Each structure stands twice: as structure tokens, then as C-alpha cells.
Amino acid sequence: MADERRGRRRDRDEEDNEFTDKLVHINRVAKVVKGGRRFGFAALVVVGDTKGRVGFGHGKAREVPEAIRKATDSAKRTLIRVPLREGRTLHHDVAGRWGAGKVFLRAAPPGTGIIAGGPMRAVFETLGVHDIVAKSLGSSNPYNMIRATFEALKDQDSPRSVAARRGLKVSALQARRRDAEHDAPVADESQAEMA
């Protein structure tokens, strides 16, 4: 029985070790009661495995460490998987919106780094993205920015999933794309000759 418990505890520790978590925001709130104020804390945490899984959660408690622990547990329950190109960037550009928070995410070439502000940067670092350009166009509220970023990431599609949905092979899909890219410059040249 004791061995079983130890085994379960070890599994939980290994599971915790595979995730990295980042504290995005802490909010202190006060409740006025007879005899003074009672303070509470709300924490917003992003958790990811740096291999394409990421989640966020928030927790409230009287003490900061307890609020962070609750937020981390909540984040681990809401993990999503995001397909990454070459394990370093997104497959395509995407926009996301939540309330007044609007974000735009662009795939970037190798060596670009993470060009993103505050809360979005934490999401990309825990997700395992190395090259991305992101812009927040709406609210700077960290809760709305994080949720808008997650809405954008949920819309991310890989060539494999698109090919499966259309009933094609990935190679056929990419061949079509190459043909389309190859034909486009020819049309531009003919327009240049006419001018």
C-alpha cells in the first residue's frame, strides 16, 4: 500500500517536472469588514510542456502562494495541444479575439525570436515557440489578452489535419501549394510587361 502511494507521488512529481509554469499577473483585492480590510489575491498562471501543449488558469486565495498553486492546478486541467511547424513556430498567421482583447499572431523565419508583449510572451515560452511575431491590438487586460491568444491558437491547423479533413495526402496538398506559388510570379511578370 505504501509502495503504491509512493509510486503515485513519484508519477505526480514527474508530471509536474515536465511542465513549466509562468506567473502572468497577481491582483490584490480588499474586502472591507468591521474592523478593517481583509485582503485576498488572484493569480493568473500559464503552464506548458514546451512541446506544443499549453494551458492557463487563475486561482484566488488569502495568501499569494496558495493562489498560485490553485491557478497552476487549474491551468493543468485546461491544456490544449497546438501544432507547431518544425517545433519552433506556427503553421500560419492567425487572429484571436476575446471581449475587447484582440491579438494577431504571425509565423516567423528562424532566428526571429519571440516578439510579443507581456502575457502573450509567457504563453509562447511555455508552449515551446521560438520564432513568432505577435501584436495586441485591443485591451491590455492580461486576462483578455491570454484568452484572445488561446482563441487564436485553437484556430491553428497543421497540413496533416487539413489533408485528413479533405481526404488527401499531405504531399498532394503541399504540391498544390507549390504549384500555386510557382504560377503566381508568372502572372505578375505578364502584368509588368503590359505596363
C-alpha positions as protocol buffer text, in pm:
chain_id: "A"
residue {
  index: 1
  type: MET
  ca { x: 0 y: 0 z: 0 }
}
residue {
  index: 2
  type: ALA
  ca { x: 279 y: 241 z: 97 }
}
residue {
  index: 3
  type: ASP
  ca { x: 469 y: 148 z: -222 }
}
residue {
  index: 4
  type: GLU
  ca { x: 158 y: 227 z: -428 }
}
residue {
  index: 5
  type: ARG
  ca { x: 131 y: 570 z: -265 }
}
residue {
  index: 6
  type: ARG
  ca { x: 499 y: 637 z: -324 }
}
residue {
  index: 7
  type: GLY
  ca { x: 459 y: 533 z: -689 }
}
residue {
  index: 8
  type: ARG
  ca { x: 162 y: 767 z: -733 }
}
residue {
  index: 9
  type: ARG
  ca { x: 353 y: 1051 z: -570 }
}
residue {
  index: 10
  type: ARG
  ca { x: 652 y: 987 z: -798 }
}
residue {
  index: 11
  type: ASP
  ca { x: 423 y: 990 z: -1105 }
}
residue {
  index: 12
  type: ARG
  ca { x: 277 y: 1323 z: -993 }
}
residue {
  index: 13
  type: ASP
  ca { x: 627 y: 1467 z: -938 }
}
residue {
  index: 14
  type: GLU
  ca { x: 737 y: 1352 z: -1286 }
}
residue {
  index: 15
  type: GLU
  ca { x: 421 y: 1507 z: -1432 }
}
residue {
  index: 16
  type: ASP
  ca { x: 497 y: 1835 z: -1251 }
}
residue {
  index: 17
  type: ASN
  ca { x: 858 y: 1829 z: -1376 }
}
residue {
  index: 18
  type: GLU
  ca { x: 753 y: 1805 z: -1741 }
}
residue {
  index: 19
  type: PHE
  ca { x: 557 y: 2133 z: -1716 }
}
residue {
  index: 20
  type: THR
  ca { x: 695 y: 2483 z: -1687 }
}
residue {
  index: 21
  type: ASP
  ca { x: 474 y: 2750 z: -1537 }
}
residue {
  index: 22
  type: LYS
  ca { x: 488 y: 3127 z: -1559 }
}
residue {
  index: 23
  type: LEU
  ca { x: 310 y: 3371 z: -1331 }
}
residue {
  index: 24
  type: VAL
  ca { x: 147 y: 3633 z: -1555 }
}
residue {
  index: 25
  type: HIS
  ca { x: -42 y: 3855 z: -1313 }
}
residue {
  index: 26
  type: ILE
  ca { x: -131 y: 3891 z: -945 }
}
residue {
  index: 27
  type: ASN
  ca { x: -422 y: 4107 z: -836 }
}
residue {
  index: 28
  type: ARG
  ca { x: -473 y: 4214 z: -476 }
}
residue {
  index: 29
  type: VAL
  ca { x: -832 y: 4274 z: -375 }
}
residue {
  index: 30
  type: ALA
  ca { x: -962 y: 4414 z: -45 }
}
residue {
  index: 31
  type: LYS
  ca { x: -1289 y: 4339 z: 129 }
}
residue {
  index: 32
  type: VAL
  ca { x: -1388 y: 4600 z: 385 }
}
residue {
  index: 33
  type: VAL
  ca { x: -1517 y: 4435 z: 700 }
}
residue {
  index: 34
  type: LYS
  ca { x: -1591 y: 4554 z: 1051 }
}
residue {
  index: 35
  type: GLY
  ca { x: -1251 y: 4627 z: 1199 }
}
residue {
  index: 36
  type: GLY
  ca { x: -1059 y: 4692 z: 877 }
}
residue {
  index: 37
  type: ARG
  ca { x: -982 y: 4538 z: 542 }
}
residue {
  index: 38
  type: ARG
  ca { x: -941 y: 4173 z: 453 }
}
residue {
  index: 39
  type: PHE
  ca { x: -701 y: 4117 z: 162 }
}
residue {
  index: 40
  type: GLY
  ca { x: -720 y: 3841 z: -97 }
}
residue {
  index: 41
  type: PHE
  ca { x: -509 y: 3760 z: -401 }
}
residue {
  index: 42
  type: ALA
  ca { x: -597 y: 3643 z: -752 }
}
residue {
  index: 43
  type: ALA
  ca { x: -323 y: 3485 z: -965 }
}
residue {
  index: 44
  type: LEU
  ca { x: -313 y: 3420 z: -1340 }
}
residue {
  index: 45
  type: VAL
  ca { x: -72 y: 3140 z: -1442 }
}
residue {
  index: 46
  type: VAL
  ca { x: 28 y: 2987 z: -1777 }
}
residue {
  index: 47
  type: VAL
  ca { x: 151 y: 2624 z: -1783 }
}
residue {
  index: 48
  type: GLY
  ca { x: 309 y: 2435 z: -2074 }
}
residue {
  index: 49
  type: ASP
  ca { x: 540 y: 2147 z: -2160 }
}
residue {
  index: 50
  type: THR
  ca { x: 743 y: 2347 z: -2420 }
}
residue {
  index: 51
  type: LYS
  ca { x: 650 y: 2077 z: -2678 }
}
residue {
  index: 52
  type: GLY
  ca { x: 315 y: 2206 z: -2805 }
}
residue {
  index: 53
  type: ARG
  ca { x: 84 y: 2183 z: -2502 }
}
residue {
  index: 54
  type: VAL
  ca { x: -22 y: 2490 z: -2306 }
}
residue {
  index: 55
  type: GLY
  ca { x: -295 y: 2596 z: -2065 }
}
residue {
  index: 56
  type: PHE
  ca { x: -388 y: 2884 z: -1839 }
}
residue {
  index: 57
  type: GLY
  ca { x: -574 y: 2914 z: -1512 }
}
residue {
  index: 58
  type: HIS
  ca { x: -650 y: 3152 z: -1232 }
}
residue {
  index: 59
  type: GLY
  ca { x: -685 y: 3099 z: -861 }
}
residue {
  index: 60
  type: LYS
  ca { x: -797 y: 3308 z: -564 }
}
residue {
  index: 61
  type: ALA
  ca { x: -684 y: 3276 z: -204 }
}
residue {
  index: 62
  type: ARG
  ca { x: -593 y: 3477 z: 105 }
}
residue {
  index: 63
  type: GLU
  ca { x: -222 y: 3409 z: 51 }
}
residue {
  index: 64
  type: VAL
  ca { x: -18 y: 3450 z: -270 }
}
residue {
  index: 65
  type: PRO
  ca { x: 142 y: 3100 z: -276 }
}
residue {
  index: 66
  type: GLU
  ca { x: -196 y: 2931 z: -233 }
}
residue {
  index: 67
  type: ALA
  ca { x: -348 y: 3144 z: -512 }
}
residue {
  index: 68
  type: ILE
  ca { x: -58 y: 3049 z: -743 }
}
residue {
  index: 69
  type: ARG
  ca { x: -96 y: 2679 z: -657 }
}
residue {
  index: 70
  type: LYS
  ca { x: -470 y: 2689 z: -733 }
}
residue {
  index: 71
  type: ALA
  ca { x: -406 y: 2873 z: -1061 }
}
residue {
  index: 72
  type: THR
  ca { x: -140 y: 2618 z: -1164 }
}
residue {
  index: 73
  type: ASP
  ca { x: -374 y: 2325 z: -1091 }
}
residue {
  index: 74
  type: SER
  ca { x: -649 y: 2495 z: -1291 }
}
residue {
  index: 75
  type: ALA
  ca { x: -410 y: 2553 z: -1584 }
}
residue {
  index: 76
  type: LYS
  ca { x: -305 y: 2186 z: -1592 }
}
residue {
  index: 77
  type: ARG
  ca { x: -670 y: 2084 z: -1627 }
}
residue {
  index: 78
  type: THR
  ca { x: -725 y: 2307 z: -1932 }
}
residue {
  index: 79
  type: LEU
  ca { x: -428 y: 2214 z: -2153 }
}
residue {
  index: 80
  type: ILE
  ca { x: -465 y: 2242 z: -2531 }
}
residue {
  index: 81
  type: ARG
  ca { x: -237 y: 2097 z: -2800 }
}
residue {
  index: 82
  type: VAL
  ca { x: -111 y: 2336 z: -3068 }
}
residue {
  index: 83
  type: PRO
  ca { x: 51 y: 2202 z: -3387 }
}
residue {
  index: 84
  type: LEU
  ca { x: 390 y: 2368 z: -3446 }
}
residue {
  index: 85
  type: ARG
  ca { x: 591 y: 2389 z: -3768 }
}
residue {
  index: 86
  type: GLU
  ca { x: 936 y: 2231 z: -3715 }
}
residue {
  index: 87
  type: GLY
  ca { x: 870 y: 2260 z: -3340 }
}
residue {
  index: 88
  type: ARG
  ca { x: 956 y: 2630 z: -3344 }
}
residue {
  index: 89
  type: THR
  ca { x: 678 y: 2844 z: -3498 }
}
residue {
  index: 90
  type: LEU
  ca { x: 313 y: 2845 z: -3611 }
}
residue {
  index: 91
  type: HIS
  ca { x: 195 y: 2697 z: -3941 }
}
residue {
  index: 92
  type: HIS
  ca { x: 9 y: 3012 z: -4049 }
}
residue {
  index: 93
  type: ASP
  ca { x: -90 y: 3362 z: -3938 }
}
residue {
  index: 94
  type: VAL
  ca { x: -396 y: 3380 z: -3716 }
}
residue {
  index: 95
  type: ALA
  ca { x: -604 y: 3636 z: -3525 }
}
residue {
  index: 96
  type: GLY
  ca { x: -787 y: 3587 z: -3198 }
}
residue {
  index: 97
  type: ARG
  ca { x: -1042 y: 3784 z: -3001 }
}
residue {
  index: 98
  type: TRP
  ca { x: -1190 y: 3769 z: -2653 }
}
residue {
  index: 99
  type: GLY
  ca { x: -1402 y: 4058 z: -2531 }
}
residue {
  index: 100
  type: ALA
  ca { x: -1206 y: 4377 z: -2600 }
}
residue {
  index: 101
  type: GLY
  ca { x: -879 y: 4180 z: -2632 }
}
residue {
  index: 102
  type: LYS
  ca { x: -760 y: 4134 z: -2991 }
}
residue {
  index: 103
  type: VAL
  ca { x: -434 y: 3967 z: -3090 }
}
residue {
  index: 104
  type: PHE
  ca { x: -263 y: 3888 z: -3420 }
}
residue {
  index: 105
  type: LEU
  ca { x: -2 y: 3610 z: -3441 }
}
residue {
  index: 106
  type: ARG
  ca { x: 236 y: 3566 z: -3734 }
}
residue {
  index: 107
  type: ALA
  ca { x: 467 y: 3276 z: -3815 }
}
residue {
  index: 108
  type: ALA
  ca { x: 830 y: 3390 z: -3840 }
}
residue {
  index: 109
  type: PRO
  ca { x: 1155 y: 3266 z: -4000 }
}
residue {
  index: 110
  type: PRO
  ca { x: 1427 y: 3103 z: -3786 }
}
residue {
  index: 111
  type: GLY
  ca { x: 1624 y: 3343 z: -3569 }
}
residue {
  index: 112
  type: THR
  ca { x: 1340 y: 3592 z: -3522 }
}
residue {
  index: 113
  type: GLY
  ca { x: 1280 y: 3509 z: -3157 }
}
residue {
  index: 114
  type: ILE
  ca { x: 963 y: 3579 z: -2960 }
}
residue {
  index: 115
  type: ILE
  ca { x: 844 y: 3929 z: -3041 }
}
residue {
  index: 116
  type: ALA
  ca { x: 542 y: 3963 z: -2815 }
}
residue {
  index: 117
  type: GLY
  ca { x: 429 y: 4163 z: -2515 }
}
residue {
  index: 118
  type: GLY
  ca { x: 388 y: 4056 z: -2153 }
}
residue {
  index: 119
  type: PRO
  ca { x: 115 y: 3794 z: -2116 }
}
residue {
  index: 120
  type: MET
  ca { x: 149 y: 3664 z: -2475 }
}
residue {
  index: 121
  type: ARG
  ca { x: 524 y: 3612 z: -2429 }
}
residue {
  index: 122
  type: ALA
  ca { x: 457 y: 3383 z: -2130 }
}
residue {
  index: 123
  type: VAL
  ca { x: 218 y: 3172 z: -2343 }
}
residue {
  index: 124
  type: PHE
  ca { x: 473 y: 3129 z: -2626 }
}
residue {
  index: 125
  type: GLU
  ca { x: 763 y: 3048 z: -2392 }
}
residue {
  index: 126
  type: THR
  ca { x: 566 y: 2774 z: -2214 }
}
residue {
  index: 127
  type: LEU
  ca { x: 425 y: 2647 z: -2547 }
}
residue {
  index: 128
  type: GLY
  ca { x: 774 y: 2597 z: -2694 }
}
residue {
  index: 129
  type: VAL
  ca { x: 751 y: 2851 z: -2978 }
}
residue {
  index: 130
  type: HIS
  ca { x: 1091 y: 3004 z: -3063 }
}
residue {
  index: 131
  type: ASP
  ca { x: 1007 y: 3233 z: -3358 }
}
residue {
  index: 132
  type: ILE
  ca { x: 688 y: 3440 z: -3366 }
}
residue {
  index: 133
  type: VAL
  ca { x: 571 y: 3797 z: -3412 }
}
residue {
  index: 134
  type: ALA
  ca { x: 260 y: 3887 z: -3211 }
}
residue {
  index: 135
  type: LYS
  ca { x: 69 y: 4211 z: -3171 }
}
residue {
  index: 136
  type: SER
  ca { x: -204 y: 4300 z: -2923 }
}
residue {
  index: 137
  type: LEU
  ca { x: -449 y: 4540 z: -3087 }
}
residue {
  index: 138
  type: GLY
  ca { x: -715 y: 4574 z: -2816 }
}
residue {
  index: 139
  type: SER
  ca { x: -737 y: 4560 z: -2440 }
}
residue {
  index: 140
  type: SER
  ca { x: -417 y: 4535 z: -2236 }
}
residue {
  index: 141
  type: ASN
  ca { x: -601 y: 4346 z: -1961 }
}
residue {
  index: 142
  type: PRO
  ca { x: -389 y: 4029 z: -1910 }
}
residue {
  index: 143
  type: TYR
  ca { x: -695 y: 3803 z: -1871 }
}
residue {
  index: 144
  type: ASN
  ca { x: -841 y: 3917 z: -2205 }
}
residue {
  index: 145
  type: MET
  ca { x: -502 y: 3904 z: -2381 }
}
residue {
  index: 146
  type: ILE
  ca { x: -438 y: 3546 z: -2264 }
}
residue {
  index: 147
  type: ARG
  ca { x: -788 y: 3431 z: -2362 }
}
residue {
  index: 148
  type: ALA
  ca { x: -762 y: 3601 z: -2704 }
}
residue {
  index: 149
  type: THR
  ca { x: -422 y: 3432 z: -2758 }
}
residue {
  index: 150
  type: PHE
  ca { x: -573 y: 3093 z: -2672 }
}
residue {
  index: 151
  type: GLU
  ca { x: -866 y: 3154 z: -2910 }
}
residue {
  index: 152
  type: ALA
  ca { x: -612 y: 3226 z: -3186 }
}
residue {
  index: 153
  type: LEU
  ca { x: -404 y: 2916 z: -3102 }
}
residue {
  index: 154
  type: LYS
  ca { x: -717 y: 2695 z: -3113 }
}
residue {
  index: 155
  type: ASP
  ca { x: -766 y: 2802 z: -3478 }
}
residue {
  index: 156
  type: GLN
  ca { x: -414 y: 2682 z: -3569 }
}
residue {
  index: 157
  type: ASP
  ca { x: -418 y: 2399 z: -3828 }
}
residue {
  index: 158
  type: SER
  ca { x: -138 y: 2172 z: -3947 }
}
residue {
  index: 159
  type: PRO
  ca { x: -110 y: 2048 z: -4308 }
}
residue {
  index: 160
  type: ARG
  ca { x: -169 y: 1695 z: -4176 }
}
residue {
  index: 161
  type: SER
  ca { x: -508 y: 1784 z: -4023 }
}
residue {
  index: 162
  type: VAL
  ca { x: -614 y: 1981 z: -4333 }
}
residue {
  index: 163
  type: ALA
  ca { x: -518 y: 1688 z: -4560 }
}
residue {
  index: 164
  type: ALA
  ca { x: -710 y: 1443 z: -4338 }
}
residue {
  index: 165
  type: ARG
  ca { x: -1018 y: 1668 z: -4346 }
}
residue {
  index: 166
  type: ARG
  ca { x: -1006 y: 1692 z: -4727 }
}
residue {
  index: 167
  type: GLY
  ca { x: -922 y: 1327 z: -4780 }
}
residue {
  index: 168
  type: LEU
  ca { x: -586 y: 1400 z: -4943 }
}
residue {
  index: 169
  type: LYS
  ca { x: -225 y: 1310 z: -4874 }
}
residue {
  index: 170
  type: VAL
  ca { x: -3 y: 1577 z: -4720 }
}
residue {
  index: 171
  type: SER
  ca { x: 236 y: 1557 z: -5016 }
}
residue {
  index: 172
  type: ALA
  ca { x: -51 y: 1623 z: -5260 }
}
residue {
  index: 173
  type: LEU
  ca { x: -163 y: 1922 z: -5056 }
}
residue {
  index: 174
  type: GLN
  ca { x: 186 y: 2069 z: -5046 }
}
residue {
  index: 175
  type: ALA
  ca { x: 234 y: 2002 z: -5420 }
}
residue {
  index: 176
  type: ARG
  ca { x: -80 y: 2206 z: -5490 }
}
residue {
  index: 177
  type: ARG
  ca { x: 57 y: 2487 z: -5274 }
}
residue {
  index: 178
  type: ARG
  ca { x: 393 y: 2481 z: -5456 }
}
residue {
  index: 179
  type: ASP
  ca { x: 213 y: 2491 z: -5793 }
}
residue {
  index: 180
  type: ALA
  ca { x: 6 y: 2790 z: -5680 }
}
residue {
  index: 181
  type: GLU
  ca { x: 318 y: 2973 z: -5558 }
}
residue {
  index: 182
  type: HIS
  ca { x: 500 y: 2887 z: -5883 }
}
residue {
  index: 183
  type: ASP
  ca { x: 214 y: 3019 z: -6102 }
}
residue {
  index: 184
  type: ALA
  ca { x: 171 y: 3347 z: -5910 }
}
residue {
  index: 185
  type: PRO
  ca { x: 500 y: 3518 z: -6016 }
}
residue {
  index: 186
  type: VAL
  ca { x: 430 y: 3438 z: -6385 }
}
residue {
  index: 187
  type: ALA
  ca { x: 104 y: 3636 z: -6367 }
}
residue {
  index: 188
  type: ASP
  ca { x: 293 y: 3928 z: -6207 }
}
residue {
  index: 189
  type: GLU
  ca { x: 554 y: 3924 z: -6488 }
}
residue {
  index: 190
  type: SER
  ca { x: 284 y: 3939 z: -6758 }
}
residue {
  index: 191
  type: GLN
  ca { x: 122 y: 4234 z: -6581 }
}
residue {
  index: 192
  type: ALA
  ca { x: 463 y: 4407 z: -6564 }
}
residue {
  index: 193
  type: GLU
  ca { x: 514 y: 4354 z: -6942 }
}
residue {
  index: 194
  type: MET
  ca { x: 171 y: 4505 z: -7016 }
}
residue {
  index: 195
  type: ALA
  ca { x: 257 y: 4816 z: -6812 }
}
